[in-house]
Amino acid sequence: MSLSVLAVADEVCPVLYDHLDPRRWTGVDCIVSCGDLAPDYLDFLATKLGVPLFYVRGNHDGAYEASDYDVGQDLHKKIVDFRGVRMAGFEGCRRYNHAFPQYTEREMSRFARQERLAAFRRGAPDLVVAHAPPAGTHDGADVCHQGFETFNRLVKAWKPAFFIHGHTHAYDRKPTITVVGNTTVINVFPYYRFEVPVRVPETRRAPAARTVASVVEVTERPHGVS
């Protein structure tokens, strides 16, 4: 079994708004936003497709309050279990001015310690959702678009099947999928559909089986993005 995820980030895409055909997205189980998208757009998608929404905010979402998101669950600093898939989230990017939500490496490391404690109690996430990428993977040279080293430590510790992010726009057609150990890191800009294997339920005789990113099935990809 698997969970079909439609992930979005950074840009309103005509195929998901002006020309949205719900029949094209039959089988999607949830929408996951990696940030920098207005709440009304996310609400539109979730309502039209009739599926749950999970999100983190990006560095351009500071003007939105939690109450602006009529539907959906904020994943920031949380671990949420949905249909057998654990999701953890981290909002924002590296601090480059004093706007919200932007964080220093130390601040993000503190958030990560809080989530690692929660994961120790509940189990490691299968899917990590962030706005910014891990340092050295899909990030940029400028301060704003540099990734967090903290995320590399989380990937090493948790070994999630997937780490998804936005923030770095793929206009130069650079690779947007990178396998790091057992984890597939995906830049979902502007949208990406993929399957997350569902964990085997725990029994008295056998522990829950951890999923890995060895099998990735991409069923939708935006035109013009490699």
C-alpha positions as a Markdown table, in Angstrom:
| # | Residue | x | y | z |
|---|---|---|---|---|
| 1 | Met | 0.0 | 0.0 | 0.0 |
| 2 | Ser | 1.0 | 3.6 | -0.5 |
| 3 | Leu | -0.1 | 7.1 | 0.1 |
| 4 | Ser | -0.5 | 9.3 | -3.0 |
| 5 | Val | 0.8 | 12.8 | -2.3 |
| 6 | Leu | 0.3 | 15.9 | -4.4 |
| 7 | Ala | 3.1 | 18.3 | -3.2 |
| 8 | Val | 3.1 | 22.0 | -4.1 |
| 9 | Ala | 5.4 | 24.9 | -3.5 |
| 10 | Asp | 6.2 | 28.5 | -4.4 |
| 11 | Glu | 4.1 | 29.1 | -7.5 |
| 12 | Val | 0.4 | 28.9 | -8.6 |
| 13 | Cys | 0.4 | 26.5 | -11.5 |
| 14 | Pro | -2.3 | 26.9 | -14.2 |
| 15 | Val | -2.9 | 23.2 | -14.4 |
| 16 | Leu | -3.8 | 23.3 | -10.7 |
| 17 | Tyr | -5.9 | 26.5 | -10.8 |
| 18 | Asp | -7.2 | 28.0 | -14.0 |
| 19 | His | -7.3 | 24.6 | -15.8 |
| 20 | Leu | -7.9 | 22.3 | -12.8 |
| 21 | Asp | -9.5 | 19.0 | -13.8 |
| 22 | Pro | -10.2 | 17.0 | -10.7 |
| 23 | Arg | -10.5 | 13.8 | -12.8 |
| 24 | Arg | -6.8 | 14.1 | -13.6 |
| 25 | Trp | -6.0 | 13.9 | -9.9 |
| 26 | Thr | -8.1 | 10.9 | -9.1 |
| 27 | Gly | -6.4 | 8.8 | -6.4 |
| 28 | Val | -4.6 | 11.6 | -4.7 |
| 29 | Asp | -4.9 | 11.0 | -0.9 |
| 30 | Cys | -3.6 | 14.4 | 0.4 |
| 31 | Ile | -2.1 | 17.7 | -0.6 |
| 32 | Val | 1.2 | 18.8 | 1.0 |
| 33 | Ser | 2.4 | 22.4 | 0.7 |
| 34 | Cys | 6.1 | 23.3 | 1.2 |
| 35 | Gly | 5.3 | 26.9 | 1.5 |
| 36 | Asp | 5.1 | 30.3 | -0.3 |
| 37 | Leu | 1.6 | 29.7 | -1.5 |
| 38 | Ala | -1.5 | 31.8 | -0.4 |
| 39 | Pro | -4.0 | 30.1 | 1.9 |
| 40 | Asp | -6.9 | 30.7 | -0.5 |
| 41 | Tyr | -5.0 | 28.7 | -3.2 |
| 42 | Leu | -4.4 | 25.8 | -0.9 |
| 43 | Asp | -8.0 | 25.9 | 0.3 |
| 44 | Phe | -9.1 | 25.9 | -3.3 |
| 45 | Leu | -7.0 | 22.8 | -4.1 |
| 46 | Ala | -8.1 | 20.9 | -1.0 |
| 47 | Thr | -11.8 | 21.7 | -1.6 |
| 48 | Lys | -11.8 | 20.9 | -5.3 |
| 49 | Leu | -10.0 | 17.6 | -4.9 |
| 50 | Gly | -11.8 | 16.8 | -1.7 |
| 51 | Val | -8.7 | 15.7 | 0.2 |
| 52 | Pro | -6.9 | 16.7 | 3.4 |
| 53 | Leu | -4.2 | 19.5 | 3.3 |
| 54 | Phe | -1.0 | 19.6 | 5.3 |
| 55 | Tyr | 1.4 | 22.5 | 5.0 |
| 56 | Val | 4.4 | 24.5 | 6.3 |
| 57 | Arg | 4.8 | 28.2 | 5.7 |
| 58 | Gly | 7.5 | 29.7 | 3.5 |
| 59 | Asn | 9.5 | 32.8 | 4.0 |
| 60 | His | 6.9 | 34.8 | 2.0 |
| 61 | Asp | 4.0 | 33.6 | 4.1 |
| 62 | Gly | 4.7 | 35.7 | 7.2 |
| 63 | Ala | 1.7 | 37.9 | 6.6 |
| 64 | Tyr | -0.7 | 35.0 | 7.0 |
| 65 | Glu | -2.1 | 33.9 | 10.4 |
| 66 | Ala | -3.1 | 30.4 | 11.3 |
| 67 | Ser | -6.7 | 31.5 | 11.1 |
| 68 | Asp | -6.2 | 32.3 | 7.4 |
| 69 | Tyr | -5.9 | 28.6 | 6.6 |
| 70 | Asp | -9.5 | 27.6 | 6.6 |
| 71 | Val | -8.6 | 24.0 | 6.0 |
| 72 | Gly | -5.4 | 22.1 | 6.6 |
| 73 | Gln | -3.0 | 21.2 | 9.3 |
| 74 | Asp | 0.2 | 23.1 | 10.0 |
| 75 | Leu | 3.1 | 20.6 | 10.3 |
| 76 | His | 5.7 | 23.0 | 11.7 |
| 77 | Lys | 7.4 | 21.4 | 14.8 |
| 78 | Lys | 4.9 | 18.5 | 14.7 |
| 79 | Ile | 4.7 | 14.9 | 13.8 |
| 80 | Val | 1.4 | 13.8 | 12.3 |
| 81 | Asp | 0.3 | 10.3 | 11.4 |
| 82 | Phe | -2.0 | 10.1 | 8.4 |
| 83 | Arg | -3.1 | 6.8 | 7.0 |
| 84 | Gly | 0.0 | 5.0 | 8.2 |
| 85 | Val | 2.5 | 7.7 | 7.1 |
| 86 | Arg | 4.2 | 9.9 | 9.7 |
| 87 | Met | 4.9 | 13.4 | 8.5 |
| 88 | Ala | 7.1 | 16.0 | 10.2 |
| 89 | Gly | 7.4 | 19.7 | 9.2 |
| 90 | Phe | 9.7 | 22.7 | 9.4 |
| 91 | Glu | 8.6 | 26.1 | 8.1 |
| 92 | Gly | 10.7 | 29.0 | 6.8 |
| 93 | Cys | 14.3 | 29.5 | 5.5 |
| 94 | Arg | 17.6 | 30.7 | 6.6 |
| 95 | Arg | 17.6 | 34.2 | 8.1 |
| 96 | Tyr | 18.6 | 36.9 | 5.7 |
| 97 | Asn | 16.7 | 39.9 | 7.2 |
| 98 | His | 14.3 | 40.2 | 10.2 |
| 99 | Ala | 11.1 | 39.0 | 8.5 |
| 100 | Phe | 9.1 | 36.0 | 9.7 |
| 101 | Pro | 9.4 | 33.0 | 9.2 |
| 102 | Gln | 13.2 | 33.0 | 8.9 |
| 103 | Tyr | 15.6 | 31.2 | 11.3 |
| 104 | Thr | 19.2 | 30.8 | 12.1 |
| 105 | Glu | 20.9 | 27.4 | 12.0 |
| 106 | Arg | 20.8 | 27.4 | 15.8 |
| 107 | Glu | 17.0 | 28.1 | 15.9 |
| 108 | Met | 16.3 | 25.3 | 13.4 |
| 109 | Ser | 18.5 | 23.0 | 15.3 |
| 110 | Arg | 16.4 | 23.7 | 18.4 |
| 111 | Phe | 13.2 | 22.9 | 16.5 |
| 112 | Ala | 14.8 | 19.6 | 15.3 |
| 113 | Arg | 15.7 | 18.6 | 18.8 |
| 114 | Gln | 12.0 | 19.0 | 19.8 |
| 115 | Glu | 10.9 | 16.9 | 17.0 |
| 116 | Arg | 13.5 | 14.2 | 17.6 |
| 117 | Leu | 12.2 | 13.9 | 21.1 |
| 118 | Ala | 8.6 | 13.4 | 19.7 |
| 119 | Ala | 9.9 | 10.9 | 17.2 |
| 120 | Phe | 11.6 | 8.9 | 19.9 |
| 121 | Arg | 8.2 | 8.5 | 21.5 |
| 122 | Arg | 6.1 | 8.0 | 18.4 |
| 123 | Gly | 8.5 | 6.7 | 15.8 |
| 124 | Ala | 10.6 | 8.3 | 13.1 |
| 125 | Pro | 8.8 | 10.2 | 10.2 |
| 126 | Asp | 8.4 | 8.6 | 6.8 |
| 127 | Leu | 8.0 | 12.0 | 5.1 |
| 128 | Val | 9.7 | 15.3 | 6.2 |
| 129 | Val | 8.2 | 18.5 | 4.8 |
| 130 | Ala | 10.2 | 21.7 | 4.8 |
| 131 | His | 10.3 | 24.9 | 2.9 |
| 132 | Ala | 14.1 | 25.1 | 2.7 |
| 133 | Pro | 16.3 | 22.2 | 1.5 |
| 134 | Pro | 19.1 | 20.5 | 3.4 |
| 135 | Ala | 22.5 | 22.2 | 3.1 |
| 136 | Gly | 24.3 | 21.0 | 0.0 |
| 137 | Thr | 21.2 | 19.5 | -1.7 |
| 138 | His | 19.2 | 21.7 | -4.1 |
| 139 | Asp | 20.2 | 24.8 | -2.3 |
| 140 | Gly | 21.8 | 28.0 | -3.5 |
| 141 | Ala | 24.9 | 30.1 | -2.9 |
| 142 | Asp | 23.1 | 33.2 | -1.5 |
| 143 | Val | 22.3 | 33.4 | 2.1 |
| 144 | Cys | 18.5 | 33.3 | 1.5 |
| 145 | His | 18.6 | 30.0 | -0.4 |
| 146 | Gln | 21.3 | 28.1 | 1.5 |
| 147 | Gly | 19.9 | 25.0 | 3.1 |
| 148 | Phe | 20.0 | 23.9 | 6.8 |
| 149 | Glu | 22.8 | 21.6 | 8.0 |
| 150 | Thr | 20.3 | 20.5 | 10.7 |
| 151 | Phe | 18.2 | 18.8 | 8.0 |
| 152 | Asn | 21.2 | 16.6 | 7.0 |
| 153 | Arg | 21.5 | 15.4 | 10.6 |
| 154 | Leu | 17.8 | 14.6 | 10.6 |
| 155 | Val | 18.0 | 12.7 | 7.4 |
| 156 | Lys | 20.9 | 10.7 | 8.8 |
| 157 | Ala | 19.1 | 10.0 | 12.1 |
| 158 | Trp | 15.6 | 9.4 | 10.9 |
| 159 | Lys | 16.2 | 7.9 | 7.5 |
| 160 | Pro | 12.8 | 9.0 | 6.2 |
| 161 | Ala | 11.7 | 7.7 | 2.9 |
| 162 | Phe | 11.3 | 11.2 | 1.5 |
| 163 | Phe | 12.4 | 14.8 | 2.3 |
| 164 | Ile | 10.4 | 17.3 | 0.3 |
| 165 | His | 11.0 | 21.1 | 0.0 |
| 166 | Gly | 10.4 | 24.1 | -2.2 |
| 167 | His | 12.1 | 27.5 | -1.9 |
| 168 | Thr | 14.7 | 27.0 | -4.7 |
| 169 | His | 13.0 | 27.5 | -8.1 |
| 170 | Ala | 14.1 | 25.1 | -10.8 |
| 171 | Tyr | 14.2 | 27.6 | -13.7 |
| 172 | Asp | 17.6 | 26.4 | -14.7 |
| 173 | Arg | 16.3 | 22.8 | -15.0 |
| 174 | Lys | 18.8 | 21.5 | -12.4 |
| 175 | Pro | 18.1 | 18.1 | -11.0 |
| 176 | Thr | 15.3 | 18.1 | -8.5 |
| 177 | Ile | 15.6 | 14.6 | -7.1 |
| 178 | Thr | 18.6 | 13.4 | -5.1 |
| 179 | Val | 19.0 | 10.2 | -3.1 |
| 180 | Val | 20.8 | 10.7 | 0.2 |
| 181 | Gly | 21.4 | 7.4 | 1.9 |
| 182 | Asn | 17.9 | 5.8 | 2.3 |
| 183 | Thr | 16.1 | 9.2 | 1.7 |
| 184 | Thr | 14.9 | 10.7 | -1.6 |
| 185 | Val | 15.1 | 14.5 | -1.4 |
| 186 | Ile | 12.7 | 16.2 | -3.8 |
| 187 | Asn | 12.4 | 19.8 | -4.8 |
| 188 | Val | 8.6 | 19.8 | -5.5 |
| 189 | Phe | 8.6 | 23.3 | -7.2 |
| 190 | Pro | 6.0 | 24.0 | -8.5 |
| 191 | Tyr | 4.2 | 20.6 | -8.0 |
| 192 | Tyr | 5.0 | 16.9 | -7.8 |
| 193 | Arg | 3.0 | 13.8 | -7.3 |
| 194 | Phe | 4.5 | 10.7 | -5.8 |
| 195 | Glu | 3.8 | 7.6 | -3.7 |
| 196 | Val | 4.9 | 7.1 | -0.1 |
| 197 | Pro | 4.9 | 3.4 | 1.0 |
| 198 | Val | 2.7 | 2.9 | 4.1 |
| 199 | Arg | 4.3 | 1.3 | 7.1 |
| 200 | Val | 3.3 | -2.3 | 8.1 |
| 201 | Pro | 1.2 | -2.1 | 11.3 |
| 202 | Glu | 2.9 | -3.2 | 14.4 |
| 203 | Thr | 2.1 | -6.7 | 15.8 |
| 204 | Arg | 3.2 | -8.6 | 18.9 |
| 205 | Arg | 5.5 | -10.8 | 16.8 |
| 206 | Ala | 7.1 | -8.3 | 14.5 |
| 207 | Pro | 8.0 | -4.6 | 14.7 |
| 208 | Ala | 6.7 | -2.1 | 12.2 |
| 209 | Ala | 8.7 | -2.2 | 9.0 |
| 210 | Arg | 10.4 | 1.0 | 8.0 |
| 211 | Thr | 10.0 | 2.2 | 4.5 |
| 212 | Val | 12.9 | 3.4 | 2.4 |
| 213 | Ala | 13.1 | 5.5 | -0.7 |
| 214 | Ser | 14.2 | 2.7 | -3.0 |
| 215 | Val | 11.0 | 2.8 | -4.9 |
| 216 | Val | 9.8 | 6.1 | -6.2 |
| 217 | Glu | 6.8 | 6.3 | -8.5 |
| 218 | Val | 6.3 | 9.8 | -10.0 |
| 219 | Thr | 2.9 | 9.9 | -11.7 |
| 220 | Glu | 2.7 | 13.6 | -12.5 |
| 221 | Arg | 5.3 | 16.2 | -13.4 |
| 222 | Pro | 4.9 | 19.9 | -14.5 |
| 223 | His | 5.7 | 20.6 | -18.1 |
| 224 | Gly | 9.2 | 22.1 | -18.7 |
| 225 | Val | 10.7 | 20.9 | -15.4 |
| 226 | Ser | 13.1 | 18.0 | -15.4 |
